[in-house]
Amino acid sequence: MGTGHPAAARAFVDNRERAHWHDTALWFVREKRDKQAASLPEWETLRETASAIKLHTQTQLAEYLLEFESEAAANGCVVHWAETTSELNKIVTELLQSVNAKDVVKSKSMLTEECHLNEHLAKHGIDVVDTDLGERIVQMRKERPSHIVLPAIHTKKEEVGELFHDQLGTEKGATDPQYLTEAARQHLREKFLNADAAITGVNFAIAETGGIVVCTNEGNADIGVSLPQMHIACMGMEKLIPKLSDLSVFTRLLARSATGQSITTYTSHFHKPRRGGELHIVILNNGRTELRAEPEIREALHCIRCGACMNTCPVYRRSGGHSYNTTVPGPIGSVLNPAMDPKEHNSLPFACSLCGSCSDVCPVQIPLHHQLLTIRHSVKEAGGLARSKRLAMRLAAMVFKRPWLYKLSAGLGKFAVRLTPRFIKYSRLNVWGKGREMPPTPRGSFRKWYQKNGGNRD
């Protein structure tokens, strides 16, 4: 446990200024989400309905996938099935090679990040430009997104100014967001005009109609697919919903939960290829059916990738998305990644205070903190928990099971904290004290206060 998330988070946490404004920026988004939720009397009903729709879809997933394929084919689309990320990469590569595509524009797609599609296509001489502004920034910085909705949230405008000066020729020292955005707009316009093909993600796929829905705030997906003849949409099979009438439930929840907007600026529907063009839809499994078979964590597949759990998580806000070393970070990533690869990601379930805030804000009511506790147990049973942690938990259990010992330890601990010199209290032996001050010990304990004020009740 000395590696993984704790070690990766250390550099981010040590930069206290960055950690503070990262925390503040994400909490601002969380507050906007709360205002939007409070403005709808039916908010909890929407969450319950969305959860029920997702649960229903999971129980009949095979039937709905076949219905979607049939309806999409009737619309003139071609549906491809990929069992693994390498299969998806192979399918997309062959499709692009079939039209001799060399320059591709891509809208934001966490699924293609999961597959490392950009790097794969580059090996085959195909250049992919991410056209979402945040995604383009991290692509130019040769980084992965640190957030699934706000991919460059870890980057200051001053850093973006330096980046654009070096690579786009903007004025040195420029930090005005409008100026920098306009520079990116002109840069991306050239990429759009010269693109041979377009790749998008999928927010929702509708079994009843065979159509897909892509939600953006910049319109980059729309302009990207408007000019080339080939549009390739990549989606995980969990993006499916049964009926068109179900869509409004999710669109009312998505933007409010993600960014505190009432709706995304662009909610684009694609049912057929453009005249003379091609629309290919690649559906990926990559462990999703295995996750669906796990009753205690299958609800994680209900996720609509809004990022609300990240915006509220005290660990994510203070340690940054890159510390998770995964495509999807934060609480939902700490469930999905260990569930699919417990050995590689055994530290992530412990990057959590179990405060339950992630479950409270999830628009589809995924019980994330309960799932994280379940996965912690699985990691422990598989021998993935460090010996030091196992011994500490056994010691704590021994104390908590014996009220007399707990009472004695609490009393002795209070005096130990008061009497121990600071240089010993914050030595290397106290890892907890590296980033925190011990709170002042109260003069009296709650136990004594309750005995005095709470009566003789047991």
SETI-935111 format. One line per 5 residues: number of its first residue (from 1); their letters; for each residue x, y, z of C-alpha. Coordinates in pm, 1 decimal. Example, Ala and Ser with C-alpha at 12.3 -4.5 7.8 and 13.67 -1.06 7.14 Angstrom:
! residues 2
1 = as = 1230.0:-450.0:780.0  1367.0:-106.0:714.0
This chain:
! residues 458
1 = mgtgh = 0.0:0.0:0.0  303.6:226.2:-4.6  258.6:257.3:-380.0  -50.7:324.4:-587.5  -273.8:616.3:-506.3
6 = paaar = -100.9:733.5:-183.4  238.0:764.3:-352.4  95.7:925.2:-667.0  -106.3:1174.3:-463.8  190.2:1293.3:-261.6
11 = afvdn = 326.4:1540.0:-520.9  -17.5:1693.0:-573.1  -84.7:1726.4:-201.5  260.8:1875.3:-135.6  180.1:2162.7:-373.3
16 = rerah = -61.5:2318.9:-127.2  -154.7:2614.2:-345.8  -256.5:2390.0:-635.1  -438.1:2145.4:-408.4  -632.0:2434.9:-252.3
21 = whdta = -754.3:2593.6:-575.7  -831.1:2250.6:-724.2  -1042.3:2176.8:-417.6  -1214.8:2516.2:-437.1  -1286.3:2493.4:-811.1
26 = lwfvr = -1453.0:2153.3:-781.7  -1652.8:2249.0:-473.9  -1784.9:2549.4:-669.7  -1921.9:2306.1:-928.7  -2070.8:2093.9:-650.2
31 = ekrdk = -2250.0:2399.7:-512.0  -2393.9:2477.7:-856.4  -2520.3:2121.2:-873.0  -2693.5:2162.2:-537.0  -2871.3:2479.1:-650.8
36 = qaasl = -2997.4:2306.5:-963.9  -3116.1:2004.9:-765.4  -3296.8:2227.3:-516.1  -3473.9:2408.6:-800.8  -3659.1:2090.0:-905.1
41 = pewet = -3918.5:1956.6:-658.5  -3912.1:1627.1:-850.6  -3533.1:1585.3:-826.9  -3538.2:1274.3:-608.6  -3813.5:1124.3:-823.1
46 = lreta = -3593.6:1174.3:-1129.1  -3302.9:999.5:-955.8  -3522.2:707.9:-852.0  -3669.0:678.9:-1202.2  -3325.5:689.1:-1366.7
51 = saikl = -3197.6:419.0:-1132.6  -3501.3:201.4:-1205.2  -3457.0:242.3:-1583.0  -3091.5:144.3:-1560.1  -3171.3:-155.5:-1340.9
56 = htqtq = -3441.4:-269.5:-1583.9  -3202.0:-230.4:-1878.1  -2934.9:-437.5:-1703.6  -3178.4:-722.6:-1641.0  -3265.9:-740.6:-2012.7
61 = laeyl = -2942.2:-612.8:-2159.1  -2900.5:-880.5:-2428.1  -3249.3:-820.6:-2567.1  -3204.5:-443.1:-2575.0  -2863.0:-469.1:-2740.5
66 = lefes = -3008.1:-684.7:-3018.0  -3301.2:-446.4:-3057.8  -3061.1:-153.8:-3084.4  -2852.4:-334.1:-3346.2  -3162.0:-418.0:-3551.0
71 = eaaan = -3301.7:-63.5:-3542.0  -2962.7:94.8:-3613.9  -2912.5:-135.2:-3913.8  -3259.7:-41.4:-4040.4  -3149.3:322.1:-4022.0
76 = gcvvh = -2847.3:251.6:-4242.5  -2589.3:234.5:-3963.9  -2337.8:-45.9:-3912.9  -2300.3:-189.1:-3561.7  -1972.7:-355.9:-3461.1
81 = waett = -1908.7:-561.5:-3145.6  -1579.7:-547.7:-2956.2  -1507.2:-782.9:-2668.4  -1180.2:-612.8:-2567.2  -1011.8:-275.1:-2611.4
86 = selnk = -771.3:-424.4:-2865.0  -1068.0:-543.7:-3071.9  -1222.5:-195.8:-3068.6  -890.4:-41.2:-3173.7  -859.6:-294.0:-3457.6
91 = ivtel = -1214.6:-226.1:-3581.5  -1168.3:151.6:-3577.5  -828.4:128.2:-3747.1  -963.0:-87.7:-4028.3  -1261.9:141.4:-4080.7
96 = lqsvn = -1035.6:446.6:-4109.8  -795.3:265.1:-4339.9  -1087.1:166.5:-4564.8  -1132.6:535.0:-4656.2  -759.5:612.4:-4637.5
101 = akdvv = -816.0:851.0:-4345.6  -501.2:1017.7:-4213.9  -646.8:1309.2:-4015.5  -925.9:1242.9:-3765.6  -1116.8:1477.5:-3533.7
106 = ksksm = -1254.6:1331.3:-3213.1  -1502.2:1466.6:-2962.9  -1459.2:1386.2:-2596.0  -1488.5:1013.4:-2534.0  -1376.3:848.5:-2212.4
111 = lteec = -1426.8:511.0:-2379.1  -1156.6:581.2:-2637.7  -934.7:697.0:-2350.6  -1003.8:360.9:-2186.0  -886.9:191.4:-2506.8
116 = hlneh = -586.1:424.0:-2562.5  -720.1:464.2:-2914.6  -523.5:779.3:-3000.3  -190.6:610.4:-2934.8  -294.6:300.8:-3129.5
121 = lakhg = -399.0:502.9:-3433.9  -77.8:706.3:-3423.2  119.6:382.3:-3464.1  -71.3:329.4:-3789.5  2.4:677.1:-3924.5
126 = idvvd = -337.5:825.5:-3833.2  -335.9:1159.1:-3649.9  -621.4:1214.9:-3402.5  -702.7:1562.5:-3271.5  -922.8:1591.6:-2962.9
131 = tdlge = -1158.5:1882.5:-3029.0  -1302.9:1939.3:-2681.4  -1104.0:2235.6:-2547.1  -1006.0:2069.6:-2220.1  -917.6:1747.3:-2399.2
136 = rivqm = -711.5:1938.5:-2653.4  -519.8:2111.2:-2375.3  -424.7:1784.5:-2204.2  -345.7:1626.2:-2541.4  -106.1:1911.2:-2621.4
141 = rkerp = 47.7:1872.0:-2273.8  86.7:1497.5:-2341.4  -123.6:1414.6:-2036.1  -434.4:1211.0:-1975.3  -756.3:1384.2:-1860.8
146 = shivl = -773.5:1429.7:-1483.7  -1155.1:1449.3:-1474.7  -1417.2:1290.7:-1697.6  -1612.0:1615.4:-1752.5  -1347.9:1880.2:-1676.0
151 = paiht = -1037.3:1713.9:-1824.9  -800.0:2009.1:-1767.4  -931.6:2116.5:-1425.7  -583.7:2060.0:-1280.4  -430.1:2318.1:-1518.2
156 = kkeev = -408.2:2691.4:-1446.5  -483.9:2951.6:-1713.1  -123.2:3070.4:-1686.7  -6.1:2722.0:-1783.5  -251.1:2715.3:-2073.6
161 = gelfh = -116.0:3054.5:-2185.6  240.1:2922.6:-2189.6  128.7:2609.2:-2374.4  -57.4:2804.6:-2642.5  233.2:3046.6:-2682.5
166 = dqlgt = 470.6:2756.0:-2745.7  243.1:2556.1:-2975.6  -8.9:2800.3:-3125.4  195.4:3121.4:-3132.0  -25.0:3327.3:-2899.7
171 = ekgat = 113.0:3633.1:-2720.7  365.2:3552.7:-2451.1  217.7:3587.2:-2102.9  -144.1:3595.7:-2226.2  -388.0:3454.9:-1971.8
176 = dpqyl = -723.7:3599.3:-2077.8  -961.0:3298.6:-2115.2  -1153.2:3456.6:-2405.2  -834.2:3527.1:-2598.0  -697.3:3178.5:-2538.6
181 = teaar = -1029.0:3017.2:-2631.4  -1042.1:3212.1:-2957.3  -688.6:3094.5:-3039.0  -796.9:2735.3:-2980.5  -1106.3:2793.0:-3191.6
186 = qhlre = -903.0:2908.1:-3491.3  -658.2:2622.1:-3444.4  -936.3:2361.7:-3430.3  -1127.9:2510.8:-3723.2  -840.5:2416.0:-3952.4
191 = kflna = -846.1:2061.6:-3811.6  -1221.8:2032.8:-3872.0  -1191.9:2150.1:-4232.8  -914.8:1904.8:-4315.1  -1049.5:1598.5:-4133.1
196 = daait = -1094.1:1272.6:-4324.8  -1316.7:1113.7:-4056.7  -1475.3:1187.1:-3719.4  -1493.1:986.6:-3397.9  -1737.5:1060.3:-3116.9
201 = gvnfa = -1833.6:907.4:-2789.9  -2191.7:821.9:-2696.8  -2379.3:951.9:-2394.1  -2695.1:749.4:-2455.1  -2799.6:482.0:-2705.7
206 = iaetg = -3171.0:419.0:-2750.6  -3277.0:62.4:-2822.2  -3621.5:160.6:-2949.6  -3492.1:388.8:-3225.7  -3138.2:266.4:-3291.3
211 = givvc = -3019.5:624.6:-3240.4  -2736.3:766.8:-3032.4  -2717.1:1090.7:-2835.9  -2402.4:1299.0:-2782.9  -2400.6:1582.9:-2527.2
216 = tnegn = -2145.5:1866.3:-2549.3  -2113.8:2228.9:-2446.0  -1890.5:2336.2:-2734.1  -2062.2:2189.6:-3040.8  -1739.9:2019.1:-3139.6
221 = adigv = -1906.7:1682.5:-3197.6  -2162.3:1838.9:-3433.7  -1914.0:2025.0:-3651.5  -1674.6:1731.3:-3641.0  -1922.6:1488.0:-3797.0
226 = slpqm = -2074.5:1741.2:-4038.4  -1787.5:1753.7:-4289.0  -1623.0:1408.1:-4322.5  -1803.7:1118.5:-4486.4  -1726.7:872.9:-4205.3
231 = hiacm = -1855.3:899.9:-3847.0  -1744.8:635.3:-3596.0  -1924.4:635.3:-3258.8  -1767.6:432.9:-2976.8  -1974.4:330.1:-2675.1
236 = gmekl = -1974.9:97.8:-2378.5  -2272.9:-136.0:-2371.0  -2392.4:23.5:-2044.6  -2487.4:342.8:-2232.4  -2805.3:175.8:-2356.6
241 = ipkls = -3155.1:287.7:-2248.9  -3476.3:120.9:-2367.7  -3700.3:397.5:-2505.8  -3682.4:749.9:-2643.4  -3922.9:859.3:-2369.2
246 = dlsvf = -3659.3:753.3:-2110.9  -3407.7:1001.6:-2248.6  -3562.0:1312.0:-2091.0  -3508.9:1167.6:-1743.0  -3135.2:1144.3:-1801.5
251 = trlla = -3088.4:1472.6:-1985.7  -3252.5:1653.6:-1692.9  -3009.8:1486.1:-1454.3  -2685.7:1485.0:-1653.6  -2591.7:1850.5:-1693.1
256 = rsatg = -2730.6:1953.4:-1355.1  -2515.2:1690.4:-1187.9  -2207.3:1748.5:-1404.0  -2166.8:2125.2:-1426.2  -2469.3:2280.3:-1257.5
261 = qsitt = -2639.1:2366.7:-1588.3  -3005.2:2299.9:-1659.9  -2904.9:2122.0:-1981.8  -2599.4:2077.8:-2201.3  -2564.6:2341.5:-2473.2
266 = ytshf = -2582.8:2076.7:-2745.6  -2779.6:1753.1:-2713.5  -2730.7:1596.9:-3056.2  -2924.1:1299.3:-3195.1  -2776.9:1075.5:-3464.9
271 = hkprr = -2995.0:813.4:-3630.0  -2867.1:780.3:-3985.3  -2544.1:843.0:-4174.7  -2526.6:1167.0:-4370.1  -2618.3:1137.7:-4738.3
276 = ggelh = -2345.0:939.5:-4912.6  -2167.0:883.9:-4582.3  -2117.2:610.9:-4323.3  -2215.5:587.3:-3956.7  -2046.1:306.5:-3764.9
281 = iviln = -2128.3:229.8:-3400.5  -1873.5:21.5:-3208.6  -2006.1:-135.2:-2886.0  -1745.5:-241.1:-2628.4  -1768.3:-500.0:-2351.8
286 = ngrte = -1420.7:-500.9:-2188.0  -1527.8:-664.9:-1862.4  -1869.7:-506.0:-1834.6  -2057.5:-835.8:-1849.8  -1835.0:-973.3:-1571.8
291 = lraep = -1909.7:-665.3:-1360.9  -2280.6:-708.5:-1434.2  -2258.5:-1058.3:-1284.0  -2141.5:-920.3:-946.7  -2460.6:-846.5:-748.0
296 = eirea = -2297.3:-614.8:-492.5  -2132.0:-382.0:-743.5  -2324.5:-422.7:-1070.3  -2503.3:-91.9:-1007.8  -2176.0:81.7:-1094.9
301 = lhcir = -2273.7:14.1:-1457.5  -2561.9:259.5:-1412.6  -2309.3:545.8:-1421.8  -2384.1:821.1:-1676.6  -2034.6:975.4:-1643.4
306 = cgacm = -2148.1:1309.3:-1496.0  -1849.2:1342.9:-1261.4  -2061.8:1459.0:-965.8  -1897.5:1205.3:-735.1  -1557.0:1355.1:-816.9
311 = ntcpv = -1670.8:1711.9:-758.5  -1786.6:1626.1:-407.4  -1521.8:1370.8:-302.4  -1282.3:1519.0:-41.5  -1006.7:1277.1:-145.4
316 = yrrsg = -1034.1:1345.1:-518.7  -1057.3:1721.9:-471.8  -738.4:1728.9:-265.1  -531.2:1465.9:-447.4  -612.1:1532.1:-815.2
321 = ghsyn = -733.6:1295.0:-1083.4  -392.5:1183.9:-1207.8  -313.5:1027.4:-869.9  -563.9:749.9:-950.7  -364.7:650.2:-1262.4
326 = ttvpg = -684.8:538.7:-1435.5  -907.5:658.6:-1718.9  -1199.4:711.6:-1479.8  -1076.9:845.6:-1142.8  -1263.9:942.7:-826.3
331 = pigsv = -1519.8:731.7:-638.4  -1672.8:564.5:-944.8  -1324.4:485.9:-1076.6  -1232.1:342.1:-737.8  -1515.9:93.6:-785.5
336 = lnpam = -1485.1:15.5:-1157.1  -1108.3:-26.1:-1182.7  -1045.0:-257.6:-882.5  -1351.5:-460.3:-983.4  -1194.1:-523.4:-1323.8
341 = dpkeh = -828.8:-544.1:-1215.0  -798.0:-582.6:-835.1  -423.2:-642.3:-834.7  -335.6:-330.3:-1035.2  -573.1:-97.5:-849.6
346 = nslpf = -581.3:-240.9:-497.6  -509.2:96.8:-334.5  -806.8:282.1:-487.5  -1085.5:151.3:-260.0  -890.7:298.9:29.5
351 = acslc = -870.0:644.9:-132.9  -1200.0:717.9:37.5  -1323.0:851.5:372.6  -1653.5:658.9:341.1  -1834.1:989.4:400.3
356 = gscsd = -2108.4:885.7:156.2  -2119.4:1220.0:-23.9  -2064.1:1048.4:-359.4  -2372.6:833.8:-309.1  -2573.8:1138.7:-204.7
361 = vcpvq = -2506.2:1328.2:-528.9  -2510.0:1038.5:-777.3  -2796.2:1107.8:-1021.5  -2865.5:736.0:-1067.4  -2832.6:649.3:-697.5
366 = iplhh = -2528.2:422.6:-716.8  -2441.5:331.2:-353.3  -2076.6:408.2:-413.2  -1950.1:415.7:-56.2  -2111.9:79.2:18.0
371 = qllti = -1951.7:-65.1:-295.6  -1612.0:72.5:-194.3  -1646.5:-96.8:144.0  -1733.0:-423.2:-31.3  -1428.0:-398.1:-255.9
376 = rhsvk = -1204.9:-320.2:43.2  -1313.2:-650.5:191.8  -1237.2:-826.5:-136.4  -889.6:-671.4:-149.0  -824.0:-782.3:207.7
381 = eaggl = -945.1:-1137.3:139.6  -720.6:-1154.4:-167.9  -418.4:-1055.3:42.0  -388.7:-710.7:-112.0  -393.3:-523.0:217.3
386 = arskr = -54.8:-424.1:363.2  50.7:-602.5:681.0  80.5:-273.4:869.2  -284.2:-193.3:795.1  -401.3:-542.6:891.6
391 = lamrl = -222.5:-520.4:1225.5  -358.3:-171.0:1290.4  -715.1:-283.6:1221.0  -676.9:-587.2:1447.3  -550.6:-363.6:1726.2
396 = aamvf = -838.9:-121.7:1674.8  -1090.7:-408.6:1676.3  -943.8:-540.3:2001.2  -990.2:-199.4:2163.8  -1338.7:-132.6:2025.9
401 = krpwl = -1467.9:-473.0:2138.7  -1375.4:-400.1:2503.1  -1544.7:-87.7:2646.9  -1316.0:-78.7:2949.8  -1008.3:-84.9:2725.3
406 = yklsa = -1156.1:179.6:2493.3  -1225.3:404.7:2793.7  -875.4:353.7:2930.1  -712.6:414.5:2589.3  -911.7:733.1:2532.8
411 = glgkf = -807.6:872.5:2869.7  -443.1:783.5:2826.8  -443.2:908.9:2468.8  -568.8:1250.1:2573.9  -281.7:1297.9:2817.1
416 = avrlt = -30.0:1153.6:2571.0  -128.5:1411.7:2308.0  -100.5:1695.3:2559.8  234.3:1588.3:2706.1  416.6:1466.1:2394.7
421 = prfik = 663.3:1726.5:2256.1  581.2:1856.2:1909.7  901.7:1724.0:1747.7  800.8:1372.0:1852.8  431.6:1416.2:1774.2
426 = ysrln = 508.4:1520.4:1414.0  803.9:1292.3:1351.6  837.2:1042.5:1066.2  659.2:788.3:1282.2  333.0:982.9:1252.7
431 = vwgkg = 241.9:966.1:883.6  -99.5:1112.2:962.4  65.4:1430.9:1090.3  240.0:1510.9:761.6  -54.2:1708.1:629.3
436 = rempp = -261.4:1771.1:941.6  -249.4:1930.7:1283.7  -373.0:1724.0:1575.5  -692.4:1885.8:1712.4  -674.3:2027.3:2065.1
441 = tprgs = -789.3:1774.5:2323.5  -1102.1:1877.7:2519.1  -1088.5:1908.0:2894.1  -1375.7:1667.9:2942.2  -1489.5:1369.6:2740.7
446 = frkwy = -1829.4:1316.9:2581.3  -1875.2:1015.8:2809.5  -1846.9:1234.4:3119.9  -2070.6:1502.3:2969.0  -2338.2:1244.3:2888.0
451 = qkngg = -2322.9:1092.1:3235.0  -2385.1:1436.9:3375.8  -2648.5:1557.3:3128.8  -2796.3:1249.5:2966.3  -2957.0:1088.8:3268.5
456 = nrd = -2925.5:727.2:3367.9  -3028.9:581.2:3031.7  -2814.0:292.5:2906.8
